[in-house]
Amino acid sequence: MAPSETISTQVPIPATLYQAIARRAEAQGNSITHEILHLLSGSLELEDLMGEISRWEAASDEDWLTFETSLSTRV
C-alpha cells in the first residue's frame, strides 16, 4: 500500500490483544501493523461476502416465488 493511500490513526487496544497480535505477526514473519491491517481487511471482506450472500438469497427467494406463482396459474 502506497503511503499516499494511507491515513495514520491511533486506536487503543488492550495489552493482551496487542500481545496476541504481536505473537501472531512474529510467527508469520509480519510486522504488527501488517498483521492488524490483515485482520481488519479480512473482517471487511467477510462483511462484503455476507452481504453478497444475503442479496443472492433474497433474489433466489424472489425467483422461486415468481416460479411458484407461474406454476399455480397454469393449473
C-alpha positions in Angstrom: 0.0 0.0 0.0 1.5 3.3 -1.0 1.9 6.0 1.7 -0.4 8.3 -0.2 -3.2 5.8 0.2 -3.0 5.5 3.9 -4.3 7.5 6.9 -2.4 7.4 10.1 -4.6 6.7 13.1 -4.3 5.5 16.7 -6.7 3.1 18.3 -6.2 2.0 22.0 -6.4 -1.8 22.4 -6.0 -4.0 25.5 -2.4 -5.1 26.2 -3.4 -8.7 25.9 -4.9 -8.2 22.5 -1.8 -6.4 21.3 0.5 -9.2 22.7 -1.6 -11.8 20.9 -1.4 -9.8 17.6 2.4 -9.4 18.1 2.9 -13.1 18.6 0.8 -13.9 15.5 2.7 -11.4 13.5 6.1 -12.7 14.6 5.0 -16.3 13.9 4.1 -15.3 10.4 7.1 -13.0 9.8 4.9 -9.9 9.6 5.0 -6.5 11.2 2.4 -5.8 13.8 1.0 -3.1 11.5 0.7 -5.5 8.6 -1.0 -8.1 10.9 -3.5 -5.6 12.1 -4.3 -4.5 8.6 -4.6 -8.1 7.5 -7.1 -8.8 10.4 -9.1 -5.7 9.6 -9.3 -6.3 5.9 -10.3 -9.9 6.4 -13.3 -8.8 8.5 -14.3 -6.3 5.9 -14.1 -8.9 3.1 -16.3 -11.2 5.2 -18.8 -8.5 5.7 -18.9 -7.9 2.0 -19.3 -11.6 1.3 -22.1 -12.0 3.8 -23.9 -9.0 2.2 -23.5 -10.6 -1.2 -24.8 -13.9 0.1 -27.8 -12.2 1.6 -28.6 -10.4 -1.7 -28.2 -13.6 -3.6 -30.6 -15.5 -1.2 -33.2 -12.7 -1.4 -33.0 -12.8 -5.2 -33.3 -16.6 -5.2 -36.3 -16.4 -2.9 -37.9 -13.9 -5.2 -37.2 -16.1 -8.2 -38.8 -19.2 -6.5 -41.9 -17.2 -5.5 -42.3 -16.0 -9.1 -41.8 -19.5 -10.4 -44.3 -20.9 -7.9 -46.8 -18.2 -8.9 -46.4 -19.0 -12.6 -46.9 -22.7 -11.9 -50.0 -22.1 -9.8 -51.7 -20.0 -12.6 -51.1 -22.8 -15.1 -53.0 -25.4 -13.2 
